[in-house]
Amino acid sequence: MKKEAVKNLDQGVLRKMTNLVMEKHSDLRKTVRRFVQNEIVPYVEEWEESGFPDEIFKKMGEMGLFGVCYPEEYGGSNMDYFAAMAVTEEIVASGSGGLGMAFNVQSLMATNPILKYGTDYHLENYLIPAIKGEKIAGLGITEPSAGSDVAGLKTIANKVDGGWLINGSKVFITNGQRADFLILIAKTDPDAGMNGFSIFLVDSDLDGYTVGQKLKKVGMRASDTTEIFFENVFVSDNALLGFEGNGFKQLMWQLDGERLIQATACVAGAQRCLDLATQYVQEREQFGKPISKKQVIRHYLADMQTEVGAARALLYQTAASYDKGIVLPKEISMTKLFASQVYFRTADQALQIHGGYGYMDEYPISREWRDSRLMRIGGGTDEIQKEIIAKHMNL
């Protein structure tokens, strides 16, 4: 095949993937964008100080935003994965990374496992209310002594008559202050290694379930992050999600989906940083003309545009496989790694372009800079993503 034909083919594939997200769901985007402008943007600064109210989740549920890719029988719209990505991109474009992160926990990270592994009881009592925004979900994985080292998790669930007794603690739990229930991973057989973990649906109003103080963070301040303690928390046999001993496999599947939607948020965040920087350089004058006329500034923006475009292309390509039910752990880790680094670099460069003003809280780029840093840690650190990629390279 001639080089020109290969070039045209590559461009055609990229345009096709881009159209899936940017054009196929254009009506959905417009609807979400109006909602964001009316219900989120006016309150972003306020929520950075106070945290967003639970009421916004109820409004999102009424709009159907939590269930765009879930079956209609559970209150969803039965659309494809790109629809969920489109909603995430529009919410992240509001400038509230904290709300965007909390939204994704509710819409996909904590609820998708219920759809895949849940019983009719789980679907009726947890998934459907979560899609409606009537119940708020949290994801209980990380512990004070173990995050990336899943094998080091110490929270334990001991079998008793009619159910389980849970003891231990979790930390850095998004939605932890407000969650009605957690998707919780715990050891059920300490001697079985990776086959000794199970996942439970744990209601937050149970005896022995204690929510710690809201943790102070560098960024993502609109969302609540907390430590949660379990002291002889009894859950019935109905609380087990999937099969006993399959928790680690279920968690790995969940993490692939979590990382891909995180990458979506990163690309959207990077695009927002690029847009903020582009607007600023056209308005800011130095030495009698806009700084956009300075070659060094133009080249900064050209580099940023290139990286954001490359991250988006990788994201859409990986998402196209995921949408078809093909989960590619290596490619998902590559996407999450690259997108989170691009977001951070773009935010940092955009702040640099703003100069002293970028360091002031009154300029939104300072919030993007703070929020971007978490994405290289949460959902699996850069280092963990590199280990996954290397493993799949047979290194």
PyMOL commands that set and color helices and strands:
alter all, ss='L'
color gray80, all
select helices_A, chain A and resi 3-22+26-39+41-50+55-63+65-67+72-74+81-92+97-109+112-117+120-132+150-152+193-196+237-239+247-283+291-293+295-323+329-359+364-374+382-392
alter helices_A, ss='H'
color red, helices_A
select strands_A, chain A and resi 137-140+156-160+163-174+181-187+197-203+209-214+225-236+240-241+285-286+289-290
alter strands_A, ss='S'
color yellow, strands_A
deselect
rebuild
show_as cartoon
